[in-house]
Amino acid sequence: MNNPELEIVESWNAFSAPTEQITLSEAVGRVAASTIRQYPPGIPEIIPGMRYTPQILNNLETAHKSGIEIIGVNMSGKRNVEVVETGQQERHNLDIKTFDAKELSDLVINEIADFFRLGFSGAPYFHFAFHESDPLQSLPHTLDYAAYTVSLGLSDSEKRKTCQETLREIGYQKAMSTQSAPGENSTNLPKGFHLWTDKEICRKQIRDRISDEGYVTLVRDVKTDKLLGLLHARMGSLERLFQSEEWSDPLLFSQYQNRALRDNPERFFKKVDYHFGLKPYDQLMTISAQILHPDIQGGDIFYKMMRSMAEEVRPEHAALPLLSEIPPHGTAHTLNTALNDRLVFGVLKNDHPVVFCSQMSQALFLITRPKSYWNSALRQQIKKAREYRTKYYETLPTDNENVSVRPNGQMGLGVFATGNIPGNSRIAIFTGEKYQSETALGLPEIMRDHAIQIGQKEYVFGYKGLAHRLCHSCNPNCGIRNLTEIFTIRDVLAGEELTWDYRCSENSNWVLENCLCACERCTGKVANFESLPPEIKAEYLSKSMVSEWIVQTLSENQDPSTSSAV
Amino acid sequence: MTLGETTEKIIRHEILGFVALTLKPLFKIVRHTFFSPNNSERLSELICETYSKLWDFAEHSISNQDFGLPSCIGTSPVHRVNNLLCRLYGAKFSSLSFGGSSGAMLTILTAVLPKLHPGRDLILFDDVCHQSTIGGLIFGRWKSVRLVRQKHSEHQTPFPLTFDALKYTVERHNPGRFAAIILVLPSYDGYQSPSECRKIYDYAQSHGITVIIDGAWDSLRFRQDSVNTPPLSSICDIWISSPHKRGLTPSSLGCMLTNKELIARHWDEALELGFRSSSVSFVEIMIAEHRLSQVVAGDWNESFAKADGAAQRLRRRIQDVHEDLYVVPPSDIQAEVNDLSHILISTHKIPLLDAREWAETLSRYFALDVEKATASTMLLLCASPDHLSHIDQIISSLKQALKQTLARRYEQS
């Protein structure tokens, strides 16, 4: 080695890489995957990550001849040593660079488009074609194109969508069962349809996307200059990105059964405004494409791509929010879960979550750190995510001041009085969005778990504030009024836990199998208001601690067991 | 734990309690001895069973009775043992480590340094470090740069570290990338240059780099008053050693010393996370406490003086063995000082002699094991007071073995 002090030894990479055994005499120039040392005193001659040199071989030979024990290679036998596989070394021989999107020539953009287009060839039976009226909707090659053409002519938009979805679903099922990929030109498509992998259209789309301000990270093989990986991040207004990204159908914002929101952008913008305070004209960043050639698939490469991009982002872009679709599996997802301050915003119908980070620089901050730190941060993120469900709590101005949230044994967190609270005092208000029951099924679990019923088919998801931390009890000291307000039904002493009976607002099929309140009146199983014993129903109604919509329903139904109380 | 705290003996009444519980098996032994004296197999089984119970209790059960587990900060009996180490080695914080100094180095590299320097990815390590450092580099997932040491061509021993060489290597990379510099001090042959180490430490501090010294081969540092080694605070942040080199602890115990509370806290957290040995041997801690208490009280001073005297006498009399032999002085390899007990004998003036053959003859026919031998040097460790009373015998053995080796050589040639 001419300059051993200049060599950076990456021992872990070599230690954990695929290895092969070769003889010591063949090892010069190869990267060691194991340690060889003379004993005594045990000082290593070579360690994982170092390259074998003639000097090292000479040292080992001399030591062996003089009778010194060599640990790590059988000098009297075959003299086999472990080295890192050549293929692995070549695999790392990649050039990863990030460019300002504006600096890219047409030639490179076309190269990117072709690479992107061929990247989908792994699943051509799902991404075979599209119709020019809906260029972002991929169609399978097994689709009944004649029937689909007819559906395009339907005037009723609801019927048209239902029909198209059914046809696509049948097509997907067929494609999955045949498992065969058609050739690019094997089908004559009807008018208006184009191959998903149409070279020119794909090039136009990519050119359009890259015309936005942004960054492109390219991975090339140093020897062949072949493009092997692509990461594209771009900036734009929320409105612009909404129209050109595949965010049109996140379940969080749609009606149940995948009704697209693209026809109703106002609703999407309203939601984004509610959650993140972003207006349609606000600038943000998104990651539009992250794709790797199968030969170099691996978290390491994605990490290096993200790091390369994070280091190039200019300050004016670093402060932008990040809203991006992230694949739910594979190396890209694993890496992206390390994004700081990450919030899953919704789930697209292809099961890809849409994530939001308040600041791009914050999101990518971890990526600019060394990998060892990133690994640690990832573990923290996972831990945080695990704790989220039990510990997440954010105060609202409507919360009572004389209470605190703290662990409550097996019930998780509970709300406790920190001072004496008189009866008829407001404790908290369920604050959140209203949803229809069908839509609710598509919501993330964290939200579904903290919903209350405010009508026959209407719910409020109060995942902020104190209200959703109040535990159930079959002998409660709180009730519900004004549909969403939790209040005390009697004086509550300092230190006492505040509870309410969930059945006071519930009339759905929801059931809590094992009540944990352990009070004398515990019914064991908690279902809806109807399931309560008549005397308890009467008591609750007399104390006005039942949600108004249930009272109204009871009046309408003239339930004999409660009519007197009403 | 700070200097100057009074030490207390480990409470042993728990063991007495347990002995009471073993009366039943003891009674069985007695009964068996009288009534079935010929069944020696059963008798030995009973004795083994009783011994095993006692051992298990001493090893493990005490940990449930406020005995405390090894860590830097605290006030348990184990911390009082650590306090003895602090007093001997002149440090604010110390901790016994299981698995010797290797265990300590692994803990530092895999669990402490990542917390100290989350934003740095490189470690500069001494070319002559031993395997535990490499293990730490691998499993701590560090990138590393070697600090290459040149060797003296005749004595085959590495030259001491120099500040200029280290600075050159660090600055060829970005100093801001380095989390730590690991130095081996002294070298396996006992040589070092403290003034260069002071410069290295000052330089490292100016760049926020932690300096760790692997002192596994240092047999003298604990005697602050009698050797010219610089204080811990002037050469490093973390010092790792093997107190058993001079018999201060059983051989499975190493120690970690630091003056920085943050490092001590990270160390304790690392132990809590699982870096503590799963089979903490309290018997060994008791032995360590017993020996360290005696050393602190000065009971071993006479022994140490004898050992030093033996080493000095052997150095002076080495030419009684052969007139062309000599002990390599520090100046020969540009070092400032050497460890008294490590004696590197050069044989390069006797071209016919291969020192490795001489060492083999010594071991095979004179039961005298050497620490290390190369073609032209042999390293002896002279650290026991017994050596003083046997110095003539040692010289004689060296002489006879040398004669035999040379005779064989003459025959062959």
Interface residues (C-beta under 8 A of the other chain):
Chain A: P4 E5 L6 E7 I8 V9 E10 S11 W12 F15 T35 R37 P40 P41 G42 I43 P44 I47 P48 G49 M50 S66 G67 I68 R369 P370 K371 S372 Y373 N375 S376
Chain B: P114 P118 G119 R120 D121 L122 D127 V128 C129 H130 Q131 I134 L137 I138 F139 G140 R141 W142 K143 S144 V145 R146 L147 V148 Y168 T169 R172 H173 Y188 W217 D354 R356 E360 E371 K372 T374 A375
